[in-house]
Amino acid sequence: MTPRFPFLVVAILAALFSACAASRPTQVSASDLYPDPRQAKATMVINKVLERYHYRRMTLDDKFAEQILKNYLTSLDPNRSFFLKSEVAGFEAKVRRLDDNLKEGRLDIAFDIFRVYRKQVNERVAYALELLDKGFDFSSREDYEFDRSKAAWAASEADLDEIWRKRVKNDFLSLRLADKDDAKIREQLRKRYEGLRLRVDQFDSDDVFQTFANAYTEALEPHTSYMSPSSSENFDISMRLSLEGIGAVLRADNEYTTVQRTIPGGPARDSGMVHADDRIVGVAQGLDGPMEDVVGWRLQDVVDKIRGPKGSVVRLQLLKPSTGSDSRPREVSLVRNEIKLEDQAAKSYLVEPDKTGQTRIGVIEVPAFYRDFRAESEGDKDFRSTTRDVRVLIADLNREGVDGIVVDLRGNGGGSLAEATSLTGLFIDTGPVVQVKDAFGKVEVEEDPDPGVVYTGPLAVLVDRESASASEIFAGAIQDYGRGIIIGEPTFGKGTVQTLVDLNRYVLGDTEDLGRLRLTMAEFFRISGGSTQLKGVVPDIQFPTAGDVSKHGERSLDNALPWGTIRAARYTAQGKRDVTALRRNSDTRIGQDGGFQMLLARNRVLGELDGQKTVSLREEDRRVETTRREKVLEDDKNVFLRSQGITPVDPDDEHPDEDAVEKERDAIGRIQIDEAARILADSIRLDRPARPKAAMRD
C-alpha cells in the first residue's frame, strides 16, 4: 500500500554485482555539511555538459530552478512528513536565486535545506521513540493517510506530531497483523527509527551534493543522473565483478526497496520465489545471521546488504505487492552467484494450441539481447549472441515441422542494439530496422546487416509492460514491416539512449575527481517515423491484463521525454493485416479462460491498492480487509492451478518444495503464451490456402 514516486524510481543494477560495501562513518558533524570547491567545479561542468549534449534542450532559468527545488524536496521528504509549510515557503523564496547560483557553482541553498531536513529527522525520530513507550487503542475508528505525496505541508509542529502519531500507530498495527508480539514490535520499530536517524546523520557532503545533483538532472528527464566519485568507484568495482549477486534490479518506492525485475539466469529468478513488485523488508547474511529491518533505508544501503561474494547466502524477507504491509513476510534464501551468458540464452519449445496436433507452434523465449563481446574481441568465431542462438533454434523448430513461431519477449529489458537489429534481420530480407537521432538532430539508420531471410513462415511476437529498449526496437520493426502480429501489453516505452560521461574530461589538467554523468544523448525512432519513447509498442491484439497503461513503464515517470516523430525511413512493408476476427476469437477465449480470470483478479486487487491513499487504524477492519484480498488472490489462483492438474503450494509454507513452486510458475507463465499460440494458429488457418509452408535459409 505504498505509493510510487516516479522520478525516484532508479533502476539499480548494483544488486546484480558482488562487492564489499564501503565503510561509512558512524556520524557526520553538521559543521561539515557545506559545499566545497570541487563540488562547485563539478556543478559548472554539469551545466556545460547538459546544455551542450543532453537530448532535451535546457535553459537554466527560474522555471527550471522551481522544478529542481520540487525534485530535491521530494527526494528528501517524499511523504511530506518532515518539513513544515513555513520552511518550504522559505526555500521557495530563495528559488529565484537558485539558477544564478548554479551557473556560478554555488550550492549553499541545497546544503541549507539539507541541514534543516537533518534537524527535522532527528526531532521526528525522537518523537516516534517516545510514542513507542505508550500504548495504542486499535479499537477506535480513525484513518491514516499513508500517501501524502500530494498532501499539503504540515502547518505546525502539532500537525507533524499528529502525522507521526498515526504513522507509528500504523507501523505498529502492520507488524501486529503480521503476527508479531508487542515486545518484538517495539524492538523492531525502535531499530527502524533509530536506523533512519543514523543513516541521515551519515550523509556526508558528497552524499548531499549527489542527492541535489540528481534532483537537478531529473528536472530534465528521469534517465540522466550524477554519480559522485565514491559512487563511480563502487560502480567500477561492480562492473569488474561479472554480474555476481542475486540477479535483481531494484528501485526505491518511498520507504520500501522494491524488486523492479529479476534477471534471467540469476538466483532470484531461478528460485521462483522473488517476483516483480515484491518489497524487501528484511535482509540477513548466511543461514543463521540476524534479520535486519530495512524499511526506510536508502536504496544503496539495501543494495550493499544484499550483494556479497559468489557462493555466499543472503536471506530476504519479502512482501507481495498484493498484500500491503499487514501480511507476514515470506523468507527466501538465495545463494549469490555469477549470472552466466548461457543462463540468459534463448530457448525454444513446442505448443499444440488446438490439442489435436494439426497445428504446431514453436515458441522462442528471448530473455535478453546478449552478445559475448569479450569472446568476439578475442577472435572467437563461435561467440554467443542472441541472433546466433535464435538462428539455431529456428532450424530445430523447422525440423520439427512447426506451422508458425511465437517470439516471447516478455520481461526482456533490452540489451545490445546490434543484436536487436540482427535478430530482426532473421525475419526480413533487407532494409532499415531502427533510426537513432542524437542531440544535434543527426539521424542514423541501423540496417539489417545480413541480407536474406532465415524464417519466412507465420510469426507472432509476445510482449508485456516490461519489454523495453531493444525489445521495442525488434517488435516495432516487425510491426512496421507487417512481418508478424504483435500480441500482449503495451511495452515499457523507453526509447532513449544513455552514455556515461567522465566530468574530468572537461577540465584540463585537473587531478580532482569530479564524478560522472549518465547522460541521455539520443532517441530511438521506428522506421515508420514514430518513437518508441513513452508510448512503447502498442500490440495489434492487446490482452486485458494491460490495465491502465499510464501507471506502468515510462508513462508513469515524472518529466519523461515526450513521444515524437521524424521522417520515415525507406522500406517496403508486406502490408498490415486485418486482425479483427483474430481479436474477436481471442476475446471470447479469454473471457472463458480461468488463467486470465486469475490474472485479471490480481490486477484488480493491485489497482485497489494503487488507488488507495488511506488505511484504517482499527485492527478489526484491517484484518477483514487483508483477509479479503488474500482470499481473492489465493482462491482464483488455486482454482486455475487445479484445473491444470497442479496441487497449489501452501502460501504459509516457508520452505515449499522447489519443484512444486516451479510447476506453479511455469503454469502461470504459460497463460499468455498459450493464448498467443492460439491467435497465431487462428491466423494460420485463415491464411492456409494462400500461404506456403514455412521455409528457412541455410
C-alpha positions in Angstrom: 0.0 0.0 0.0 3.0 2.2 -0.5 2.7 4.9 -3.2 5.2 5.2 -6.0 7.2 8.3 -6.6 8.2 8.0 -10.3 11.2 10.3 -10.6 12.7 8.4 -7.6 12.4 5.1 -9.5 16.0 4.4 -10.0 16.9 1.0 -11.5 20.0 0.0 -9.5 21.9 -2.8 -11.3 24.3 -2.9 -8.4 22.1 -5.6 -6.8 23.4 -7.8 -9.6 27.0 -7.5 -8.5 29.3 -8.7 -5.7 31.5 -6.2 -3.9 32.3 -5.3 -0.3 30.2 -2.4 1.0 32.4 0.6 1.5 32.7 1.5 5.2 30.7 4.5 6.2 31.3 6.9 9.1 29.1 6.5 12.1 28.1 10.1 12.0 29.0 13.3 10.1 29.1 16.6 12.0 26.6 19.2 10.9 29.5 21.6 10.7 31.0 19.5 7.9 27.8 19.8 5.7 28.9 22.6 3.5 29.8 22.6 -0.2 33.5 22.5 -1.2 35.3 23.9 -4.3 35.4 20.5 -6.0 31.6 20.3 -6.0 31.3 23.8 -7.3 33.5 22.9 -10.2 31.5 19.7 -10.8 28.3 21.8 -10.9 29.6 24.1 -13.5 30.8 21.2 -15.7 27.4 19.6 -15.3 25.9 22.8 -16.5 28.0 22.8 -19.7 27.5 19.1 -20.4 23.7 19.3 -20.1 23.5 22.5 -22.1 25.6 21.2 -25.0 25.0 17.4 -25.1 21.7 16.5 -23.5 19.0 15.3 -25.9 16.5 17.8 -24.4 17.4 21.4 -24.8 17.9 23.1 -21.4 17.5 26.7 -20.2 18.7 27.2 -16.7 16.1 29.8 -15.6 13.7 30.4 -12.7 11.1 27.9 -14.1 13.8 25.2 -14.3 15.0 26.1 -10.8 11.5 25.6 -9.5 11.5 22.0 -10.8 14.9 21.3 -9.3 13.7 22.5 -5.9 10.5 20.4 -6.2 12.6 17.3 -7.0 15.0 18.0 -4.2 12.3 18.4 -1.6 10.6 15.2 -2.8 13.8 13.2 -2.8 14.4 14.2 0.9 10.8 14.1 2.1 8.6 12.2 -0.4 5.8 11.7 2.0 5.8 15.3 3.4 6.3 14.2 6.9 9.4 16.2 8.0 9.3 19.7 6.5 6.9 22.4 7.7 4.9 24.6 5.4 6.8 27.7 6.7 10.2 26.0 6.0 9.1 25.1 2.4 7.9 28.7 1.9 11.4 29.9 3.0 13.1 27.6 0.5 10.7 28.7 -2.3 11.6 32.4 -1.6 15.2 31.6 -2.5 14.4 29.7 -5.7 14.8 32.9 -7.9 18.5 32.9 -6.8 18.9 29.2 -7.4 19.5 29.3 -11.2 22.0 32.1 -10.9 23.8 30.3 -8.1 24.1 27.1 -10.1 25.6 29.0 -13.0 28.3 30.1 -10.6 28.7 26.7 -8.9 27.2 27.9 -5.7 25.4 25.2 -3.7 24.6 27.0 -0.4 20.8 26.7 -0.8 21.0 22.9 -1.3 23.1 22.4 1.8 20.9 24.8 3.9 17.9 22.8 3.0 19.6 19.5 3.9 20.6 20.8 7.4 17.0 21.7 8.1 16.0 18.3 6.9 18.5 16.6 9.1 17.3 18.6 12.2 13.7 17.6 11.5 14.6 13.9 11.0 16.3 13.9 14.4 13.3 15.6 16.1 10.7 13.3 14.4 12.6 10.2 15.3 12.9 11.3 18.9 9.1 11.8 19.0 8.5 8.4 17.4 10.6 6.7 20.0 8.6 8.4 22.7 5.3 7.1 21.2 6.6 3.5 21.2 6.7 3.6 25.0 3.0 4.5 25.1 0.0 2.2 24.3 -2.3 2.5 21.2 -6.0 2.0 21.0 -6.6 -0.2 18.0 -10.4 -0.3 18.5 -11.0 3.4 17.7 -12.1 4.4 14.2 -9.6 6.6 12.6 -7.7 6.6 9.3 -4.0 7.1 8.4 -3.1 8.9 5.2 -0.1 6.8 4.2 0.3 8.5 0.8 1.0 12.2 1.5 2.9 12.8 -1.7 0.2 15.3 -2.9 -0.9 16.5 0.6 -0.3 20.0 2.0 2.8 20.5 4.0 2.2 20.4 7.8 1.3 23.9 9.1 2.7 23.4 12.6 4.7 21.1 14.8 1.4 19.9 16.3 0.3 18.8 12.8 3.6 16.9 12.3 3.1 15.3 15.7 -0.3 14.1 14.6 1.1 12.7 11.3 3.7 10.8 13.2 1.4 9.6 15.8 -0.7 7.9 13.1 2.4 6.7 11.3 3.9 5.0 14.3 0.4 3.5 15.1 0.2 2.2 11.6 3.7 0.7 11.7 2.8 -1.0 15.0 -0.5 -2.3 13.7 1.0 -3.6 10.4 3.5 -5.7 12.4 0.9 -6.9 14.8 -1.2 -8.1 11.8 1.9 -9.9 10.7 1.7 -12.0 13.9 4.4 -10.3 15.9 4.1 -9.8 19.6 4.1 -6.3 21.1 7.6 -6.5 22.7 9.2 -7.6 19.5 7.3 -4.9 17.6 8.6 -2.2 19.9 12.2 -3.6 19.5 11.9 -3.7 15.7 10.4 -0.3 15.3 12.9 1.3 17.7 15.7 -0.1 15.5 13.9 1.1 12.3 13.5 4.7 13.6 17.0 4.9 15.1 18.3 3.5 11.8 16.6 6.3 9.9 18.3 8.9 12.1 21.7 7.2 11.8 21.5 6.9 8.1 20.7 10.6 7.7 23.4 11.5 10.1 25.8 9.6 8.0 25.2 11.7 4.9 28.4 13.5 4.1 29.0 16.4 1.9 29.3 14.3 -1.3 26.0 12.5 -0.4 24.2 15.8 -0.1 25.7 17.0 -3.4 24.8 13.8 -5.3 21.2 14.0 -4.0 20.9 17.6 -5.1 22.7 17.0 -8.4 20.2 14.2 -9.2 17.3 16.5 -8.4 18.9 18.9 -10.9 19.4 16.3 -13.7 15.9 14.8 -13.2 14.4 18.2 -13.9 15.4 17.4 -17.5 14.2 13.8 -17.6 14.4 10.7 -15.4 17.3 8.8 -17.0 20.0 11.4 -16.6 21.8 11.1 -13.2 25.0 12.1 -11.4 27.4 9.7 -9.7 29.8 11.1 -7.1 33.5 9.9 -7.1 32.7 7.3 -4.4 29.6 6.1 -6.3 31.6 5.9 -9.5 34.3 3.9 -7.9 31.7 1.5 -6.5 30.1 1.2 -9.9 33.5 0.3 -11.5 34.1 -2.4 -8.8 30.7 -3.8 -9.6 31.3 -3.9 -13.3 34.6 -5.7 -12.9 32.9 -8.5 -10.9 31.0 -10.0 -13.8 27.4 -9.9 -12.6 27.7 -11.8 -9.4 24.8 -11.4 -6.9 21.1 -12.3 -6.7 20.2 -11.1 -10.2 17.6 -8.4 -9.4 17.0 -4.8 -10.5 15.8 -2.8 -7.5 14.1 0.6 -7.1 13.1 2.9 -4.3 9.4 3.3 -3.6 9.2 5.7 -0.7 10.2 3.7 2.4 10.5 0.4 0.6 13.1 -1.2 -1.7 11.1 -2.9 -4.4 12.1 -5.5 -7.0 11.7 -3.9 -10.4 12.5 -7.2 -12.2 14.6 -10.3 -11.9 17.3 -11.2 -14.4 17.2 -14.5 -16.4 19.7 -16.9 -15.1 20.0 -15.2 -11.7 19.4 -16.8 -8.3 16.3 -14.6 -7.7 14.6 -15.6 -11.0 15.6 -19.3 -10.6 14.3 -19.5 -7.1 10.7 -18.9 -8.3 10.2 -17.0 -5.0 11.1 -13.5 -6.0 8.9 -11.5 -8.3 8.5 -8.0 -9.8 7.0 -5.5 -7.3 7.9 -7.6 -4.2 9.0 -5.3 -1.4 12.2 -6.2 0.6 11.6 -5.6 4.3 14.4 -7.5 5.8 17.9 -8.7 4.8 20.1 -11.3 6.6 23.5 -12.8 5.9 24.2 -16.6 5.9 21.9 -19.3 7.0 21.5 -18.0 10.6 22.5 -14.4 10.6 20.2 -11.9 12.3 17.5 -10.4 10.0 17.8 -6.6 9.7 14.7 -4.5 9.1 15.4 -2.4 6.0 12.2 -0.4 5.8 13.1 3.3 5.4 16.6 2.6 4.3 18.3 4.3 1.4 18.3 2.2 -1.7 22.1 2.0 -2.0 22.3 0.9 1.7 19.9 -2.0 1.0 21.9 -3.0 -2.1 25.1 -3.0 -0.1 23.5 -5.5 2.3 22.1 -7.8 -0.5 25.2 -8.2 -2.5 28.2 -10.3 -1.5 30.7 -12.9 -2.6 29.8 -15.7 -5.0 28.6 -18.8 -3.2 27.5 -16.9 0.0 23.9 -17.0 1.2 21.6 -13.9 1.6 18.2 -14.2 3.1 15.4 -11.8 2.2 12.1 -11.1 3.8 9.6 -10.2 1.1 6.1 -8.7 1.0 3.9 -9.5 -2.0 2.6 -6.3 -3.8 -1.0 -7.5 -3.4 -0.9 -7.9 0.4 0.1 -4.4 1.7 2.3 -4.1 4.7 -0.1 -6.1 7.0 0.8 -9.6 6.0 3.5 -11.8 7.3 6.6 -11.6 5.1 7.9 -14.7 3.5 11.6 -15.5 3.8 13.7 -16.6 0.8 17.3 -17.9 0.9 19.4 -17.2 -2.1 23.0 -18.3 -3.0 24.7 -15.4 -4.7 26.2 -16.5 -8.0 27.5 -15.3 -11.3 24.9 -14.7 -13.9 26.3 -16.5 -16.9 25.6 -15.8 -20.5 24.3 -19.2 -21.2 21.7 -18.8 -18.4 20.2 -15.9 -20.3 20.3 -17.7 -23.6 17.2 -18.0 -25.9 15.4 -21.4 -25.8 12.5 -23.0 -27.6 9.7 -25.4 -27.1 6.5 -26.6 -28.9 2.9 -25.8 -28.3 -0.2 -27.5 -29.8 -2.8 -24.8 -29.3 -5.8 -26.9 -30.6 -4.7 -30.1 -28.7 -5.2 -32.1 -31.9 -1.7 -32.0 -33.3 -3.0 -30.4 -36.5 -1.2 -27.1 -35.8 2.2 -27.0 -34.1 3.6 -23.7 -32.9 7.2 -23.1 -31.9 7.9 -20.7 -29.1 11.3 -19.0 -28.8 11.9 -17.3 -25.5 14.3 -14.3 -25.7 15.0 -13.1 -22.2 17.7 -10.6 -23.2 19.6 -9.2 -26.2 23.0 -10.6 -25.3 26.3 -10.7 -27.2 29.6 -12.1 -25.8 31.7 -9.0 -26.7 34.8 -10.4 -24.8 34.9 -13.6 -26.8 34.2 -11.7 -30.0 37.1 -9.2 -29.3 39.4 -12.2 -28.6 38.7 -13.5 -32.0 36.4 -16.4 -31.1 34.4 -17.0 -34.3 31.8 -19.0 -32.3 31.0 -16.3 -29.7 27.5 -16.5 -28.2 24.8 -14.0 -29.2 21.0 -13.8 -29.3 20.9 -13.8 -33.1 23.2 -16.8 -33.5 21.3 -18.8 -30.9 17.9 -18.0 -32.4 19.1 -19.0 -35.8 19.9 -22.5 -34.5 16.5 -22.7 -32.7 14.6 -21.7 -35.8 16.4 -24.6 -37.7 15.5 -27.0 -34.9 11.8 -25.9 -35.0 11.7 -26.2 -38.8 13.0 -29.8 -38.5 10.1 -30.4 -36.1 7.7 -29.2 -38.8 6.2 -26.2 -37.0 3.5 -24.2 -38.6 4.4 -20.9 -37.0 6.7 -19.3 -34.4 6.0 -17.0 -31.4 8.9 -14.9 -30.2 8.4 -14.3 -26.5 9.9 -11.0 -25.3 8.0 -10.7 -22.0 10.3 -9.3 -19.3 13.0 -8.6 -21.8 14.5 -5.3 -20.6 16.7 -4.9 -23.7 20.5 -5.2 -24.2 22.6 -4.9 -27.4 21.3 -2.7 -30.1 23.3 -4.6 -32.7 21.5 -7.8 -31.6 18.1 -6.2 -31.9 19.0 -5.2 -35.4 20.5 -8.5 -36.5 17.7 -10.6 -34.9 15.1 -8.6 -36.9 17.2 -9.5 -40.0 16.4 -13.2 -39.5 12.7 -12.4 -40.4 13.1 -9.7 -43.1 15.1 -9.8 -46.3 16.9 -6.5 -46.1 16.3 -2.9 -45.1 16.3 -0.5 -42.1 15.4 -1.6 -38.6 15.6 1.5 -36.4 16.6 5.1 -36.6 18.7 6.9 -33.9 18.5 10.7 -33.6 21.2 12.4 -31.5 21.1 15.7 -29.5 22.3 17.6 -32.6 19.4 16.4 -34.8 21.6 13.9 -36.8 19.7 10.7 -37.7 21.5 7.4 -38.3 19.7 4.4 -39.7 20.6 0.9 -38.4 20.2 -1.6 -41.3 19.7 -5.4 -41.4 23.4 -6.5 -41.6 22.7 -9.8 -43.3 20.5 -9.8 -46.5 18.2 -12.8 -46.8 15.6 -14.3 -44.6 16.1 -17.2 -42.2 12.4 -17.7 -41.4 9.6 -16.9 -43.8 6.6 -18.5 -42.0 3.8 -17.2 -39.8 5.2 -15.1 -36.9 3.9 -13.5 -33.7 5.7 -11.5 -31.1 4.5 -11.6 -27.5 5.4 -8.5 -25.3 4.4 -7.1 -21.9 4.8 -4.0 -19.9 8.4 -4.9 -19.0 9.6 -5.4 -22.6 11.8 -2.4 -23.1 14.5 -0.8 -25.3 16.0 -3.4 -27.7 12.8 -5.5 -27.3 10.8 -2.5 -28.5 13.1 -2.0 -31.5 12.6 -5.6 -32.6 8.8 -5.6 -32.0 8.4 -2.2 -33.6 10.2 -3.2 -36.8 8.3 -6.5 -37.1 5.1 -4.5 -36.8 6.1 -1.8 -39.3 7.1 -4.4 -41.9 3.8 -6.2 -41.3 6.0 -9.3 -40.8 4.1 -10.6 -37.8 1.4 -10.0 -35.3 2.3 -8.2 -32.1 0.4 -9.6 -29.1 0.2 -8.8 -25.4 0.5 -5.5 -23.4 1.9 -2.1 -24.5 5.6 -2.1 -23.9 7.7 -0.1 -21.4 8.3 2.9 -23.6 12.0 3.5 -23.0 13.1 5.0 -26.3 16.2 7.0 -25.1 19.9 6.2 -25.3 22.3 7.0 -22.4 26.1 7.3 -22.2 28.4 7.6 -19.2 30.4 10.9 -19.2 33.5 11.4 -17.1 33.3 15.1 -16.0 37.1 15.3 -15.7 37.3 15.2 -19.5 36.1 18.8 -19.5 38.6 20.2 -17.0 42.1 20.1 -18.5 44.9 19.3 -16.1 42.6 18.9 -13.1 43.5 16.0 -10.8 40.4 16.1 -8.6 37.8 13.5 -9.4 34.5 15.3 -10.2 32.4 12.2 -10.7 30.4 11.1 -13.8 27.1 11.8 -15.5 24.8 9.3 -17.0 23.6 11.4 -19.9 20.6 10.9 -22.3 22.1 11.8 -25.6 19.8 10.2 -28.3 16.4 8.7 -29.0 15.2 5.7 -30.9 12.7 6.1 -33.7 10.9 3.4 -35.6 11.4 3.1 -39.4 7.8 4.4 -39.8 8.9 7.6 -38.1 7.3 7.3 -34.6 9.4 7.0 -31.5 9.3 4.0 -29.1 9.7 6.6 -26.3 6.8 6.9 -23.9 4.1 5.1 -26.0 6.2 2.0 -26.5 4.9 -0.5 -29.0 1.1 -1.0 -28.9 0.1 -4.6 -29.7 -2.1 -5.4 -32.7 -4.0 -7.6 -30.3 -4.0 -6.4 -26.7 -4.6 -8.5 -23.7 -6.9 -7.1 -21.0 -4.1 -7.7 -18.4 -2.6 -4.4 -19.8 -4.9 -2.5 -17.4 -4.2 1.3 -17.0 -1.1 1.7 -19.1 -0.5 5.2 -17.6 0.6 3.5 -14.4 3.4 1.5 -15.9 6.7 2.0 -17.6 8.0 5.3 -19.0 4.5 6.7 -18.9 4.5 6.6 -15.1 7.7 8.6 -14.8 7.6 12.3 -14.0 9.1 14.5 -16.7 9.7 11.8 -19.2 10.6 12.8 -22.7 7.6 13.1 -25.0 6.7 10.8 -27.9 7.8 12.3 -31.2 8.2 11.7 -34.9 10.8 12.1 -37.6 10.7 11.3 -41.3 10.1 7.7 -42.0 12.9 5.6 -43.4 12.7 4.0 -46.9 11.4 0.4 -46.5 9.0 -2.0 -48.1 6.2 -3.3 -45.9 4.3 -6.5 -46.5 1.0 -4.8 -45.6 -0.7 -4.7 -42.3 -3.3 -7.5 -41.9 -6.8 -7.1 -40.6 -6.8 -8.7 -37.1 -10.5 -8.1 -36.3 -11.5 -11.7 -36.5 -8.4 -12.8 -34.6 -9.1 -10.3 -31.8 -12.8 -11.3 -31.6 -11.9 -15.0 -31.2 -9.2 -14.2 -28.6 -11.6 -12.0 -26.6 -14.1 -14.9 -26.5 -11.5 -17.4 -25.3 -10.0 -15.0 -22.7 -13.5 -14.4 -21.2 -13.8 -18.1 -20.5 -10.1 -18.8 -19.5 -9.5 -19.4 -15.8 -5.9 -18.4 -16.1 -6.7 -14.9 -17.5 -9.5 -14.5 -14.9 -6.9 -15.1 -12.2 -4.5 -12.6 -13.7 -7.3 -10.0 -14.0 -8.4 -10.6 -10.4 -4.8 -9.9 -9.3 -4.8 -6.7 -11.4 -8.0 -5.6 -9.7 -6.6 -6.1 -6.2 -3.4 -4.3 -7.2 -5.4 -1.5 -8.7 -7.3 -1.1 -5.5 -4.1 -0.8 -3.5 -2.5 1.6 -6.0 -5.5 3.9 -5.8 -5.7 3.8 -2.0 -4.2 6.6 0.0 -5.6 5.9 3.4 -6.0 2.8 5.7 -8.0 2.2 8.8 -6.1 2.1 12.1 -8.8 -0.1 13.6 -7.4 -3.6 13.9 -10.6 -5.5 13.2 -11.2 -3.5 10.0 -7.7 -4.1 8.8 -7.8 -7.8 9.4 -11.0 -8.2 7.5 -9.7 -6.2 4.5 -6.3 -8.1 4.4 -8.1 -11.5 4.6 -10.5 -10.5 1.8 -7.7 -9.5 -0.6 -5.6 -12.6 0.2 -8.6 -14.9 -0.2 -9.5 -13.4 -3.6 -5.9 -14.0 -4.9 -5.4 -17.4 -3.4 -8.9 -18.8 -4.4 -8.6 -17.7 -8.0 -5.0 -19.0 -8.3 -5.9 -22.3 -6.7 -8.9 -22.9 -9.0 -6.7 -22.2 -12.0 -3.9 -24.5 -10.8 -6.2 -27.4 -10.0 -7.7 -27.0 -13.5 -4.2 -27.7 -14.8 -3.8 -30.7 -12.5 -1.4 -28.9 -10.2 -1.6 -29.0 -6.4 -1.2 -25.4 -5.2 1.7 -24.6 -2.8 0.7 -23.7 0.7 1.3 -19.9 1.0 2.2 -20.3 4.7 4.9 -22.9 3.9 8.2 -21.0 4.4 10.1 -23.8 2.7 8.0 -25.1 -0.1 9.1 -27.8 -2.5 11.1 -26.2 -5.3 9.6 -28.5 -8.0 6.1 -27.5 -6.9 7.0 -23.8 -7.0 8.5 -24.2 -10.5 5.3 -26.0 -11.7 3.2 -23.1 -10.4 5.4 -20.6 -12.0 5.5 -22.4 -15.4 1.7 -22.8 -15.4 1.1 -19.1 -14.7 3.8 -18.1 -17.2 2.1 -20.2 -19.9 -1.3 -18.4 -19.7 -0.4 -15.7 -22.1 1.9 -17.7 -24.3 -0.8 -20.3 -24.9 -3.2 -17.6 -26.0 -0.6 -16.1 -28.3 -0.1 -19.5 -29.9 -3.9 -19.8 -30.3 -4.0 -16.4 -32.0 -1.2 -17.4 -34.4 -2.9 -20.8 -35.1 -6.1 -18.9 -36.0 -4.2 -16.7 -38.3 -2.6 -19.7 -40.0 -5.9 -21.4 -40.5 -7.4 -18.3 -42.1 -4.3 -17.9 -44.4 -3.5 -21.6 -45.1 -4.9 -21.7 -48.6 -2.8 -18.7 -49.6 0.4 -19.3 -47.7 3.3 -21.6 -48.4 4.8 -23.8 -45.8 7.4 -22.1 -43.5 10.9 -22.1 -45.1 14.4 -21.4 -43.9 17.7 -20.4 -45.4 20.8 -22.4 -44.5 
